[in-house]
Amino acid sequence: MIINIKNDEGEVQYDVNQIADEDKKRGATVTISKVGSLETIIEALQFASSTHRSNLENLLKETPEALVESETPDDVEEAEVVAEEDTTEDSD
């Protein structure tokens, strides 16, 4: 079984069938299986989350009484920005 590992340094291919130590080969195979299962679960959760968000958005669009009016810039007081003075001294 050939797998690709992508990291910051690029992509490297490994052939798990070429591992001489049977315990390491079995461990690699089990880990590959776990990673594959987790990737499938992550994809399913992302799909389910996206679907629920879309359903919620559609439901809320149909209920105008739930809409909260956001404040306009005129309603918000401007904050005064105060710059801090640098009091550290450079020693030369």
PDB file of N, CA, C and O in Angstrom, chain B, residues numbered from 101:
ATOM      1  N   MET B 101       0.863  -1.162   0.000  1.00  0.00           N
ATOM      2  CA  MET B 101       0.000   0.000   0.000  1.00  0.00           C
ATOM      3  C   MET B 101       0.916   1.234   0.000  1.00  0.00           C
ATOM      4  O   MET B 101       1.784   1.376   0.862  1.00  0.00           O
ATOM      5  N   ILE B 102       0.711   2.099  -0.959  1.00  0.00           N
ATOM      6  CA  ILE B 102       1.502   3.323  -1.056  1.00  0.00           C
ATOM      7  C   ILE B 102       0.672   4.478  -0.515  1.00  0.00           C
ATOM      8  O   ILE B 102      -0.482   4.670  -0.896  1.00  0.00           O
ATOM      9  N   ILE B 103       1.289   5.245   0.386  1.00  0.00           N
ATOM     10  CA  ILE B 103       0.602   6.402   0.944  1.00  0.00           C
ATOM     11  C   ILE B 103       1.445   7.646   0.697  1.00  0.00           C
ATOM     12  O   ILE B 103       2.665   7.569   0.554  1.00  0.00           O
ATOM     13  N   ASN B 104       0.774   8.790   0.649  1.00  0.00           N
ATOM     14  CA  ASN B 104       1.435  10.088   0.490  1.00  0.00           C
ATOM     15  C   ASN B 104       1.301  10.856   1.790  1.00  0.00           C
ATOM     16  O   ASN B 104       0.213  10.952   2.357  1.00  0.00           O
ATOM     17  N   ILE B 105       2.405  11.400   2.256  1.00  0.00           N
ATOM     18  CA  ILE B 105       2.412  12.229   3.459  1.00  0.00           C
ATOM     19  C   ILE B 105       2.781  13.643   3.030  1.00  0.00           C
ATOM     20  O   ILE B 105       3.859  13.875   2.481  1.00  0.00           O
ATOM     21  N   LYS B 106       1.869  14.592   3.287  1.00  0.00           N
ATOM     22  CA  LYS B 106       2.138  15.991   2.964  1.00  0.00           C
ATOM     23  C   LYS B 106       2.452  16.738   4.250  1.00  0.00           C
ATOM     24  O   LYS B 106       1.723  16.623   5.236  1.00  0.00           O
ATOM     25  N   ASN B 107       3.538  17.504   4.241  1.00  0.00           N
ATOM     26  CA  ASN B 107       3.880  18.335   5.390  1.00  0.00           C
ATOM     27  C   ASN B 107       4.521  19.628   4.887  1.00  0.00           C
ATOM     28  O   ASN B 107       4.489  19.911   3.690  1.00  0.00           O
ATOM     29  N   ASP B 108       5.092  20.400   5.784  1.00  0.00           N
ATOM     30  CA  ASP B 108       5.678  21.681   5.427  1.00  0.00           C
ATOM     31  C   ASP B 108       6.831  21.545   4.435  1.00  0.00           C
ATOM     32  O   ASP B 108       7.108  22.464   3.665  1.00  0.00           O
ATOM     33  N   GLU B 109       7.482  20.421   4.459  1.00  0.00           N
ATOM     34  CA  GLU B 109       8.651  20.214   3.607  1.00  0.00           C
ATOM     35  C   GLU B 109       8.303  19.664   2.235  1.00  0.00           C
ATOM     36  O   GLU B 109       9.182  19.519   1.386  1.00  0.00           O
ATOM     37  N   GLY B 110       7.036  19.357   2.007  1.00  0.00           N
ATOM     38  CA  GLY B 110       6.611  18.822   0.713  1.00  0.00           C
ATOM     39  C   GLY B 110       5.808  17.548   0.872  1.00  0.00           C
ATOM     40  O   GLY B 110       5.133  17.339   1.880  1.00  0.00           O
ATOM     41  N   GLU B 111       5.894  16.703  -0.138  1.00  0.00           N
ATOM     42  CA  GLU B 111       5.136  15.453  -0.144  1.00  0.00           C
ATOM     43  C   GLU B 111       6.101  14.287  -0.312  1.00  0.00           C
ATOM     44  O   GLU B 111       7.006  14.322  -1.146  1.00  0.00           O
ATOM     45  N   VAL B 112       5.888  13.250   0.502  1.00  0.00           N
ATOM     46  CA  VAL B 112       6.741  12.063   0.458  1.00  0.00           C
ATOM     47  C   VAL B 112       5.835  10.851   0.305  1.00  0.00           C
ATOM     48  O   VAL B 112       4.768  10.782   0.915  1.00  0.00           O
ATOM     49  N   GLN B 113       6.266   9.891  -0.516  1.00  0.00           N
ATOM     50  CA  GLN B 113       5.521   8.647  -0.696  1.00  0.00           C
ATOM     51  C   GLN B 113       6.218   7.524   0.055  1.00  0.00           C
ATOM     52  O   GLN B 113       7.445   7.434   0.087  1.00  0.00           O
ATOM     53  N   TYR B 114       5.392   6.664   0.662  1.00  0.00           N
ATOM     54  CA  TYR B 114       5.902   5.489   1.379  1.00  0.00           C
ATOM     55  C   TYR B 114       5.140   4.256   0.893  1.00  0.00           C
ATOM     56  O   TYR B 114       3.944   4.329   0.612  1.00  0.00           O
ATOM     57  N   ASP B 115       5.839   3.130   0.798  1.00  0.00           N
ATOM     58  CA  ASP B 115       5.209   1.851   0.473  1.00  0.00           C
ATOM     59  C   ASP B 115       5.225   1.007   1.740  1.00  0.00           C
ATOM     60  O   ASP B 115       6.258   0.457   2.123  1.00  0.00           O
ATOM     61  N   VAL B 116       4.084   0.913   2.373  1.00  0.00           N
ATOM     62  CA  VAL B 116       3.972   0.196   3.649  1.00  0.00           C
ATOM     63  C   VAL B 116       4.307  -1.283   3.468  1.00  0.00           C
ATOM     64  O   VAL B 116       4.808  -1.917   4.398  1.00  0.00           O
ATOM     65  N   ASN B 117       4.042  -1.837   2.300  1.00  0.00           N
ATOM     66  CA  ASN B 117       4.327  -3.253   2.056  1.00  0.00           C
ATOM     67  C   ASN B 117       5.820  -3.554   2.104  1.00  0.00           C
ATOM     68  O   ASN B 117       6.212  -4.713   2.238  1.00  0.00           O
ATOM     69  N   GLN B 118       6.649  -2.535   1.997  1.00  0.00           N
ATOM     70  CA  GLN B 118       8.092  -2.736   2.008  1.00  0.00           C
ATOM     71  C   GLN B 118       8.690  -2.730   3.417  1.00  0.00           C
ATOM     72  O   GLN B 118       9.895  -2.929   3.569  1.00  0.00           O
ATOM     73  N   ILE B 119       7.882  -2.509   4.435  1.00  0.00           N
ATOM     74  CA  ILE B 119       8.378  -2.509   5.813  1.00  0.00           C
ATOM     75  C   ILE B 119       8.721  -3.940   6.207  1.00  0.00           C
ATOM     76  O   ILE B 119       7.871  -4.827   6.136  1.00  0.00           O
ATOM     77  N   ALA B 120       9.966  -4.165   6.623  1.00  0.00           N
ATOM     78  CA  ALA B 120      10.428  -5.520   6.948  1.00  0.00           C
ATOM     79  C   ALA B 120       9.873  -6.025   8.278  1.00  0.00           C
ATOM     80  O   ALA B 120       9.505  -7.194   8.393  1.00  0.00           O
ATOM     81  N   ASP B 121       9.811  -5.151   9.280  1.00  0.00           N
ATOM     82  CA  ASP B 121       9.328  -5.529  10.614  1.00  0.00           C
ATOM     83  C   ASP B 121       7.801  -5.670  10.578  1.00  0.00           C
ATOM     84  O   ASP B 121       7.087  -4.698  10.333  1.00  0.00           O
ATOM     85  N   GLU B 122       7.315  -6.880  10.823  1.00  0.00           N
ATOM     86  CA  GLU B 122       5.873  -7.159  10.742  1.00  0.00           C
ATOM     87  C   GLU B 122       5.061  -6.335  11.746  1.00  0.00           C
ATOM     88  O   GLU B 122       3.949  -5.904  11.441  1.00  0.00           O
ATOM     89  N   ASP B 123       5.620  -6.115  12.951  1.00  0.00           N
ATOM     90  CA  ASP B 123       4.903  -5.316  13.950  1.00  0.00           C
ATOM     91  C   ASP B 123       4.749  -3.874  13.472  1.00  0.00           C
ATOM     92  O   ASP B 123       3.679  -3.286  13.629  1.00  0.00           O
ATOM     93  N   LYS B 124       5.792  -3.302  12.898  1.00  0.00           N
ATOM     94  CA  LYS B 124       5.719  -1.931  12.383  1.00  0.00           C
ATOM     95  C   LYS B 124       4.770  -1.850  11.186  1.00  0.00           C
ATOM     96  O   LYS B 124       4.021  -0.884  11.041  1.00  0.00           O
ATOM     97  N   LYS B 125       4.813  -2.870  10.337  1.00  0.00           N
ATOM     98  CA  LYS B 125       3.920  -2.893   9.167  1.00  0.00           C
ATOM     99  C   LYS B 125       2.464  -2.935   9.628  1.00  0.00           C
ATOM    100  O   LYS B 125       1.618  -2.210   9.105  1.00  0.00           O
ATOM    101  N   ARG B 126       2.179  -3.793  10.616  1.00  0.00           N
ATOM    102  CA  ARG B 126       0.821  -3.909  11.150  1.00  0.00           C
ATOM    103  C   ARG B 126       0.402  -2.596  11.815  1.00  0.00           C
ATOM    104  O   ARG B 126      -0.733  -2.147  11.650  1.00  0.00           O
ATOM    105  N   GLY B 127       1.319  -1.986  12.564  1.00  0.00           N
ATOM    106  CA  GLY B 127       1.024  -0.704  13.209  1.00  0.00           C
ATOM    107  C   GLY B 127       0.735   0.392  12.193  1.00  0.00           C
ATOM    108  O   GLY B 127      -0.178   1.196  12.380  1.00  0.00           O
ATOM    109  N   ALA B 128       1.520   0.424  11.111  1.00  0.00           N
ATOM    110  CA  ALA B 128       1.294   1.421  10.063  1.00  0.00           C
ATOM    111  C   ALA B 128      -0.060   1.205   9.401  1.00  0.00           C
ATOM    112  O   ALA B 128      -0.785   2.163   9.131  1.00  0.00           O
ATOM    113  N   THR B 129      -0.400  -0.048   9.140  1.00  0.00           N
ATOM    114  CA  THR B 129      -1.686  -0.363   8.496  1.00  0.00           C
ATOM    115  C   THR B 129      -2.863   0.031   9.379  1.00  0.00           C
ATOM    116  O   THR B 129      -3.849   0.591   8.899  1.00  0.00           O
ATOM    117  N   VAL B 130      -2.755  -0.263  10.666  1.00  0.00           N
ATOM    118  CA  VAL B 130      -3.820   0.099  11.606  1.00  0.00           C
ATOM    119  C   VAL B 130      -3.963   1.614  11.677  1.00  0.00           C
ATOM    120  O   VAL B 130      -5.082   2.129  11.670  1.00  0.00           O
ATOM    121  N   THR B 131      -2.844   2.335  11.744  1.00  0.00           N
ATOM    122  CA  THR B 131      -2.890   3.795  11.825  1.00  0.00           C
ATOM    123  C   THR B 131      -3.474   4.395  10.555  1.00  0.00           C
ATOM    124  O   THR B 131      -4.251   5.347  10.620  1.00  0.00           O
ATOM    125  N   ILE B 132      -3.109   3.852   9.410  1.00  0.00           N
ATOM    126  CA  ILE B 132      -3.671   4.320   8.141  1.00  0.00           C
ATOM    127  C   ILE B 132      -5.177   4.124   8.135  1.00  0.00           C
ATOM    128  O   ILE B 132      -5.913   5.000   7.681  1.00  0.00           O
ATOM    129  N   SER B 133      -5.642   2.993   8.630  1.00  0.00           N
ATOM    130  CA  SER B 133      -7.076   2.715   8.702  1.00  0.00           C
ATOM    131  C   SER B 133      -7.783   3.712   9.618  1.00  0.00           C
ATOM    132  O   SER B 133      -8.862   4.206   9.292  1.00  0.00           O
ATOM    133  N   LYS B 134      -7.169   4.005  10.765  1.00  0.00           N
ATOM    134  CA  LYS B 134      -7.763   4.964  11.708  1.00  0.00           C
ATOM    135  C   LYS B 134      -7.843   6.352  11.101  1.00  0.00           C
ATOM    136  O   LYS B 134      -8.864   7.029  11.226  1.00  0.00           O
ATOM    137  N   VAL B 135      -6.768   6.782  10.441  1.00  0.00           N
ATOM    138  CA  VAL B 135      -6.754   8.107   9.820  1.00  0.00           C
ATOM    139  C   VAL B 135      -7.830   8.196   8.740  1.00  0.00           C
ATOM    140  O   VAL B 135      -8.530   9.202   8.634  1.00  0.00           O
ATOM    141  N   GLY B 136      -7.957   7.138   7.942  1.00  0.00           N
ATOM    142  CA  GLY B 136      -8.990   7.113   6.908  1.00  0.00           C
ATOM    143  C   GLY B 136     -10.385   7.222   7.495  1.00  0.00           C
ATOM    144  O   GLY B 136     -11.233   7.945   6.973  1.00  0.00           O
ATOM    145  N   SER B 137     -10.620   6.496   8.592  1.00  0.00           N
ATOM    146  CA  SER B 137     -11.927   6.554   9.256  1.00  0.00           C
ATOM    147  C   SER B 137     -12.205   7.950   9.807  1.00  0.00           C
ATOM    148  O   SER B 137     -13.312   8.471   9.675  1.00  0.00           O
ATOM    149  N   LEU B 138     -11.192   8.545  10.422  1.00  0.00           N
ATOM    150  CA  LEU B 138     -11.368   9.888  10.973  1.00  0.00           C
ATOM    151  C   LEU B 138     -11.616  10.921   9.880  1.00  0.00           C
ATOM    152  O   LEU B 138     -12.431  11.826  10.062  1.00  0.00           O
ATOM    153  N   GLU B 139     -10.930  10.801   8.755  1.00  0.00           N
ATOM    154  CA  GLU B 139     -11.159  11.726   7.639  1.00  0.00           C
ATOM    155  C   GLU B 139     -12.589  11.609   7.133  1.00  0.00           C
ATOM    156  O   GLU B 139     -13.216  12.616   6.803  1.00  0.00           O
ATOM    157  N   THR B 140     -13.109  10.388   7.070  1.00  0.00           N
ATOM    158  CA  THR B 140     -14.493  10.171   6.633  1.00  0.00           C
ATOM    159  C   THR B 140     -15.469  10.798   7.612  1.00  0.00           C
ATOM    160  O   THR B 140     -16.441  11.435   7.204  1.00  0.00           O
ATOM    161  N   ILE B 141     -15.215  10.621   8.906  1.00  0.00           N
ATOM    162  CA  ILE B 141     -16.090  11.203   9.936  1.00  0.00           C
ATOM    163  C   ILE B 141     -16.051  12.724   9.877  1.00  0.00           C
ATOM    164  O   ILE B 141     -17.091  13.374   9.989  1.00  0.00           O
ATOM    165  N   ILE B 142     -14.865  13.299   9.701  1.00  0.00           N
ATOM    166  CA  ILE B 142     -14.730  14.757   9.614  1.00  0.00           C
ATOM    167  C   ILE B 142     -15.541  15.291   8.436  1.00  0.00           C
ATOM    168  O   ILE B 142     -16.256  16.285   8.564  1.00  0.00           O
ATOM    169  N   GLU B 143     -15.426  14.625   7.291  1.00  0.00           N
ATOM    170  CA  GLU B 143     -16.172  15.060   6.106  1.00  0.00           C
ATOM    171  C   GLU B 143     -17.677  14.969   6.344  1.00  0.00           C
ATOM    172  O   GLU B 143     -18.427  15.865   5.955  1.00  0.00           O
ATOM    173  N   ALA B 144     -18.115  13.891   6.978  1.00  0.00           N
ATOM    174  CA  ALA B 144     -19.546  13.727   7.267  1.00  0.00           C
ATOM    175  C   ALA B 144     -20.037  14.798   8.236  1.00  0.00           C
ATOM    176  O   ALA B 144     -21.131  15.335   8.060  1.00  0.00           O
ATOM    177  N   LEU B 145     -19.237  15.116   9.263  1.00  0.00           N
ATOM    178  CA  LEU B 145     -19.619  16.152  10.219  1.00  0.00           C
ATOM    179  C   LEU B 145     -19.680  17.529   9.573  1.00  0.00           C
ATOM    180  O   LEU B 145     -20.569  18.322   9.880  1.00  0.00           O
ATOM    181  N   GLN B 146     -18.731  17.816   8.675  1.00  0.00           N
ATOM    182  CA  GLN B 146     -18.758  19.097   7.979  1.00  0.00           C
ATOM    183  C   GLN B 146     -20.004  19.211   7.106  1.00  0.00           C
ATOM    184  O   GLN B 146     -20.628  20.270   7.046  1.00  0.00           O
ATOM    185  N   PHE B 147     -20.367  18.123   6.429  1.00  0.00           N
ATOM    186  CA  PHE B 147     -21.568  18.116   5.600  1.00  0.00           C
ATOM    187  C   PHE B 147     -22.812  18.306   6.463  1.00  0.00           C
ATOM    188  O   PHE B 147     -23.693  19.098   6.125  1.00  0.00           O
ATOM    189  N   ALA B 148     -22.881  17.579   7.577  1.00  0.00           N
ATOM    190  CA  ALA B 148     -24.042  17.695   8.471  1.00  0.00           C
ATOM    191  C   ALA B 148     -24.139  19.097   9.053  1.00  0.00           C
ATOM    192  O   ALA B 148     -25.232  19.658   9.123  1.00  0.00           O
ATOM    193  N   SER B 149     -23.024  19.668   9.470  1.00  0.00           N
ATOM    194  CA  SER B 149     -23.007  21.011  10.035  1.00  0.00           C
ATOM    195  C   SER B 149     -23.476  22.028   9.005  1.00  0.00           C
ATOM    196  O   SER B 149     -24.283  22.904   9.314  1.00  0.00           O
ATOM    197  N   SER B 150     -22.976  21.914   7.794  1.00  0.00           N
ATOM    198  CA  SER B 150     -23.365  22.836   6.723  1.00  0.00           C
ATOM    199  C   SER B 150     -24.864  22.731   6.440  1.00  0.00           C
ATOM    200  O   SER B 150     -25.538  23.742   6.247  1.00  0.00           O
ATOM    201  N   THR B 151     -25.369  21.520   6.418  1.00  0.00           N
ATOM    202  CA  THR B 151     -26.798  21.303   6.172  1.00  0.00           C
ATOM    203  C   THR B 151     -27.638  21.908   7.284  1.00  0.00           C
ATOM    204  O   THR B 151     -28.642  22.565   7.006  1.00  0.00           O
ATOM    205  N   HIS B 152     -27.249  21.701   8.540  1.00  0.00           N
ATOM    206  CA  HIS B 152     -28.009  22.256   9.667  1.00  0.00           C
ATOM    207  C   HIS B 152     -27.955  23.776   9.667  1.00  0.00           C
ATOM    208  O   HIS B 152     -28.960  24.428   9.952  1.00  0.00           O
ATOM    209  N   ARG B 153     -26.792  24.354   9.352  1.00  0.00           N
ATOM    210  CA  ARG B 153     -26.685  25.820   9.284  1.00  0.00           C
ATOM    211  C   ARG B 153     -27.613  26.375   8.209  1.00  0.00           C
ATOM    212  O   ARG B 153     -28.286  27.383   8.423  1.00  0.00           O
ATOM    213  N   SER B 154     -27.645  25.719   7.058  1.00  0.00           N
ATOM    214  CA  SER B 154     -28.516  26.154   5.964  1.00  0.00           C
ATOM    215  C   SER B 154     -29.981  26.059   6.371  1.00  0.00           C
ATOM    216  O   SER B 154     -30.766  26.968   6.102  1.00  0.00           O
ATOM    217  N   ASN B 155     -30.347  24.945   7.025  1.00  0.00           N
ATOM    218  CA  ASN B 155     -31.728  24.785   7.489  1.00  0.00           C
ATOM    219  C   ASN B 155     -32.096  25.856   8.513  1.00  0.00           C
ATOM    220  O   ASN B 155     -33.201  26.397   8.481  1.00  0.00           O
ATOM    221  N   LEU B 156     -31.171  26.160   9.419  1.00  0.00           N
ATOM    222  CA  LEU B 156     -31.417  27.200  10.419  1.00  0.00           C
ATOM    223  C   LEU B 156     -31.589  28.555   9.756  1.00  0.00           C
ATOM    224  O   LEU B 156     -32.490  29.316  10.112  1.00  0.00           O
ATOM    225  N   GLU B 157     -30.729  28.857   8.795  1.00  0.00           N
ATOM    226  CA  GLU B 157     -30.824  30.139   8.091  1.00  0.00           C
ATOM    227  C   GLU B 157     -32.167  30.257   7.377  1.00  0.00           C
ATOM    228  O   GLU B 157     -32.802  31.310   7.430  1.00  0.00           O
ATOM    229  N   ASN B 158     -32.606  29.194   6.712  1.00  0.00           N
ATOM    230  CA  ASN B 158     -33.902  29.213   6.027  1.00  0.00           C
ATOM    231  C   ASN B 158     -35.045  29.399   7.010  1.00  0.00           C
ATOM    232  O   ASN B 158     -35.985  30.146   6.739  1.00  0.00           O
ATOM    233  N   LEU B 159     -34.969  28.718   8.155  1.00  0.00           N
ATOM    234  CA  LEU B 159     -36.006  28.855   9.172  1.00  0.00           C
ATOM    235  C   LEU B 159     -36.062  30.285   9.694  1.00  0.00           C
ATOM    236  O   LEU B 159     -37.145  30.849   9.843  1.00  0.00           O
ATOM    237  N   LEU B 160     -34.899  30.875   9.973  1.00  0.00           N
ATOM    238  CA  LEU B 160     -34.862  32.231  10.513  1.00  0.00           C
ATOM    239  C   LEU B 160     -35.308  33.264   9.492  1.00  0.00           C
ATOM    240  O   LEU B 160     -35.890  34.282   9.867  1.00  0.00           O
ATOM    241  N   LYS B 161     -35.050  33.029   8.209  1.00  0.00           N
ATOM    242  CA  LYS B 161     -35.513  33.949   7.167  1.00  0.00           C
ATOM    243  C   LYS B 161     -37.040  33.998   7.122  1.00  0.00           C
ATOM    244  O   LYS B 161     -37.630  35.012   6.750  1.00  0.00           O
ATOM    245  N   GLU B 162     -37.671  32.886   7.506  1.00  0.00           N
ATOM    246  CA  GLU B 162     -39.131  32.797   7.488  1.00  0.00           C
ATOM    247  C   GLU B 162     -39.764  33.355   8.760  1.00  0.00           C
ATOM    248  O   GLU B 162     -40.990  33.376   8.870  1.00  0.00           O
ATOM    249  N   THR B 163     -38.967  33.804   9.715  1.00  0.00           N
ATOM    250  CA  THR B 163     -39.496  34.337  10.971  1.00  0.00           C
ATOM    251  C   THR B 163     -38.953  35.745  11.201  1.00  0.00           C
ATOM    252  O   THR B 163     -38.000  35.928  11.958  1.00  0.00           O
ATOM    253  N   PRO B 164     -39.557  36.743  10.549  1.00  0.00           N
ATOM    254  CA  PRO B 164     -39.050  38.115  10.659  1.00  0.00           C
ATOM    255  C   PRO B 164     -39.110  38.663  12.084  1.00  0.00           C
ATOM    256  O   PRO B 164     -38.380  39.598  12.412  1.00  0.00           O
ATOM    257  N   GLU B 165     -39.960  38.102  12.928  1.00  0.00           N
ATOM    258  CA  GLU B 165     -40.054  38.591  14.302  1.00  0.00           C
ATOM    259  C   GLU B 165     -38.789  38.293  15.104  1.00  0.00           C
ATOM    260  O   GLU B 165     -38.562  38.900  16.151  1.00  0.00           O
ATOM    261  N   ALA B 166     -37.978  37.378  14.629  1.00  0.00           N
ATOM    262  CA  ALA B 166     -36.744  37.032  15.326  1.00  0.00           C
ATOM    263  C   ALA B 166     -35.574  37.928  14.917  1.00  0.00           C
ATOM    264  O   ALA B 166     -34.502  37.864  15.518  1.00  0.00           O
ATOM    265  N   LEU B 167     -35.778  38.759  13.900  1.00  0.00           N
ATOM    266  CA  LEU B 167     -34.705  39.607  13.394  1.00  0.00           C
ATOM    267  C   LEU B 167     -34.362  40.708  14.387  1.00  0.00           C
ATOM    268  O   LEU B 167     -35.249  41.397  14.891  1.00  0.00           O
ATOM    269  N   VAL B 168     -33.091  40.868  14.662  1.00  0.00           N
ATOM    270  CA  VAL B 168     -32.610  41.921  15.558  1.00  0.00           C
ATOM    271  C   VAL B 168     -31.971  42.987  14.687  1.00  0.00           C
ATOM    272  O   VAL B 168     -31.078  42.702  13.889  1.00  0.00           O
ATOM    273  N   GLU B 169     -32.430  44.199  14.847  1.00  0.00           N
ATOM    274  CA  GLU B 169     -31.874  45.302  14.071  1.00  0.00           C
ATOM    275  C   GLU B 169     -30.499  45.629  14.619  1.00  0.00           C
ATOM    276  O   GLU B 169     -30.331  45.798  15.826  1.00  0.00           O
ATOM    277  N   SER B 170     -29.526  45.718  13.746  1.00  0.00           N
ATOM    278  CA  SER B 170     -28.181  46.070  14.196  1.00  0.00           C
ATOM    279  C   SER B 170     -28.073  47.581  14.320  1.00  0.00           C
ATOM    280  O   SER B 170     -28.794  48.339  13.671  1.00  0.00           O
ATOM    281  N   GLU B 171     -27.142  47.992  15.180  1.00  0.00           N
ATOM    282  CA  GLU B 171     -26.953  49.415  15.398  1.00  0.00           C
ATOM    283  C   GLU B 171     -26.305  50.036  14.175  1.00  0.00           C
ATOM    284  O   GLU B 171     -25.423  49.446  13.551  1.00  0.00           O
ATOM    285  N   THR B 172     -26.757  51.236  13.845  1.00  0.00           N
ATOM    286  CA  THR B 172     -26.144  51.955  12.742  1.00  0.00           C
ATOM    287  C   THR B 172     -24.950  52.709  13.286  1.00  0.00           C
ATOM    288  O   THR B 172     -24.881  52.955  14.491  1.00  0.00           O
ATOM    289  N   PRO B 173     -24.014  53.082  12.443  1.00  0.00           N
ATOM    290  CA  PRO B 173     -22.842  53.820  12.924  1.00  0.00           C
ATOM    291  C   PRO B 173     -23.199  55.104  13.682  1.00  0.00           C
ATOM    292  O   PRO B 173     -22.434  55.530  14.546  1.00  0.00           O
ATOM    293  N   ASP B 174     -24.359  55.739  13.374  1.00  0.00           N
ATOM    294  CA  ASP B 174     -24.770  56.959  14.067  1.00  0.00           C
ATOM    295  C   ASP B 174     -25.154  56.669  15.515  1.00  0.00           C
ATOM    296  O   ASP B 174     -25.032  57.539  16.377  1.00  0.00           O
ATOM    297  N   ASP B 175     -25.623  55.431  15.785  1.00  0.00           N
ATOM    298  CA  ASP B 175     -26.043  55.064  17.130  1.00  0.00           C
ATOM    299  C   ASP B 175     -24.859  54.714  18.028  1.00  0.00           C
ATOM    300  O   ASP B 175     -24.998  54.691  19.251  1.00  0.00           O
ATOM    301  N   VAL B 176     -23.727  54.447  17.450  1.00  0.00           N
ATOM    302  CA  VAL B 176     -22.561  54.022  18.215  1.00  0.00           C
ATOM    303  C   VAL B 176     -21.679  55.231  18.484  1.00  0.00           C
ATOM    304  O   VAL B 176     -21.338  55.978  17.567  1.00  0.00           O
ATOM    305  N   GLU B 177     -21.311  55.419  19.754  1.00  0.00           N
ATOM    306  CA  GLU B 177     -20.435  56.522  20.100  1.00  0.00           C
ATOM    307  C   GLU B 177     -19.024  56.196  19.655  1.00  0.00           C
ATOM    308  O   GLU B 177     -18.580  55.050  19.727  1.00  0.00           O
ATOM    309  N   GLU B 178     -18.324  57.227  19.192  1.00  0.00           N
ATOM    310  CA  GLU B 178     -16.956  57.019  18.761  1.00  0.00           C
ATOM    311  C   GLU B 178     -16.055  56.885  19.980  1.00  0.00           C
ATOM    312  O   GLU B 178     -16.188  57.630  20.951  1.00  0.00           O
ATOM    313  N   ALA B 179     -15.152  55.942  19.918  1.00  0.00           N
ATOM    314  CA  ALA B 179     -14.209  55.741  21.012  1.00  0.00           C
ATOM    315  C   ALA B 179     -12.982  56.601  20.763  1.00  0.00           C
ATOM    316  O   ALA B 179     -12.515  56.734  19.632  1.00  0.00           O
ATOM    317  N   GLU B 180     -12.473  57.177  21.829  1.00  0.00           N
ATOM    318  CA  GLU B 180     -11.279  57.999  21.705  1.00  0.00           C
ATOM    319  C   GLU B 180     -10.059  57.100  21.806  1.00  0.00           C
ATOM    320  O   GLU B 180      -9.949  56.286  22.723  1.00  0.00           O
ATOM    321  N   VAL B 181      -9.157  57.251  20.874  1.00  0.00           N
ATOM    322  CA  VAL B 181      -7.947  56.449  20.868  1.00  0.00           C
ATOM    323  C   VAL B 181      -6.842  57.258  21.513  1.00  0.00           C
ATOM    324  O   VAL B 181      -6.532  58.370  21.087  1.00  0.00           O
ATOM    325  N   VAL B 182      -6.259  56.686  22.539  1.00  0.00           N
ATOM    326  CA  VAL B 182      -5.189  57.365  23.259  1.00  0.00           C
ATOM    327  C   VAL B 182      -3.907  56.579  23.012  1.00  0.00           C
ATOM    328  O   VAL B 182      -3.833  55.383  23.295  1.00  0.00           O
ATOM    329  N   ALA B 183      -2.909  57.262  22.484  1.00  0.00           N
ATOM    330  CA  ALA B 183      -1.633  56.603  22.229  1.00  0.00           C
ATOM    331  C   ALA B 183      -0.805  56.622  23.497  1.00  0.00           C
ATOM    332  O   ALA B 183      -0.724  57.634  24.193  1.00  0.00           O
ATOM    333  N   GLU B 184      -0.187  55.476  23.787  1.00  0.00           N
ATOM    334  CA  GLU B 184       0.665  55.401  24.956  1.00  0.00           C
ATOM    335  C   GLU B 184       2.047  55.925  24.590  1.00  0.00           C
ATOM    336  O   GLU B 184       2.564  55.662  23.505  1.00  0.00           O
ATOM    337  N   GLU B 185       2.627  56.667  25.514  1.00  0.00           N
ATOM    338  CA  GLU B 185       3.950  57.218  25.268  1.00  0.00           C
ATOM    339  C   GLU B 185       5.001  56.208  25.685  1.00  0.00           C
ATOM    340  O   GLU B 185       4.900  55.603  26.752  1.00  0.00           O
ATOM    341  N   ASP B 186       6.015  56.024  24.839  1.00  0.00           N
ATOM    342  CA  ASP B 186       7.087  55.084  25.107  1.00  0.00           C
ATOM    343  C   ASP B 186       8.046  55.717  26.104  1.00  0.00           C
ATOM    344  O   ASP B 186       8.690  56.723  25.805  1.00  0.00           O
ATOM    345  N   THR B 187       8.139  55.121  27.296  1.00  0.00           N
ATOM    346  CA  THR B 187       8.968  55.701  28.353  1.00  0.00           C
ATOM    347  C   THR B 187      10.273  54.956  28.546  1.00  0.00           C
ATOM    348  O   THR B 187      11.027  55.266  29.468  1.00  0.00           O
ATOM    349  N   THR B 188      10.555  53.975  27.691  1.00  0.00           N
ATOM    350  CA  THR B 188      11.818  53.247  27.832  1.00  0.00           C
ATOM    351  C   THR B 188      12.952  54.082  27.282  1.00  0.00           C
ATOM    352  O   THR B 188      12.799  54.784  26.282  1.00  0.00           O
ATOM    353  N   GLU B 189      14.097  53.997  27.948  1.00  0.00           N
ATOM    354  CA  GLU B 189      15.255  54.769  27.518  1.00  0.00           C
ATOM    355  C   GLU B 189      16.238  53.863  26.825  1.00  0.00           C
ATOM    356  O   GLU B 189      16.484  52.740  27.265  1.00  0.00           O
ATOM    357  N   ASP B 190      16.801  54.353  25.734  1.00  0.00           N
ATOM    358  CA  ASP B 190      17.823  53.598  25.022  1.00  0.00           C
ATOM    359  C   ASP B 190      19.161  53.845  25.685  1.00  0.00           C
ATOM    360  O   ASP B 190      19.530  54.999  25.905  1.00  0.00           O
ATOM    361  N   SER B 191      19.896  52.800  26.008  1.00  0.00           N
ATOM    362  CA  SER B 191      21.224  52.983  26.586  1.00  0.00           C
ATOM    363  C   SER B 191      22.254  52.699  25.520  1.00  0.00           C
ATOM    364  O   SER B 191      22.324  51.576  25.022  1.00  0.00           O
ATOM    365  N   ASP B 192      23.054  53.679  25.154  1.00  0.00           N
ATOM    366  CA  ASP B 192      24.068  53.514  24.109  1.00  0.00           C
ATOM    367  C   ASP B 192      25.437  53.422  24.682  1.00  0.00           C
ATOM    368  O   ASP B 192      26.408  53.281  23.939  1.00  0.00           O
TER     369      ASP B 192
END
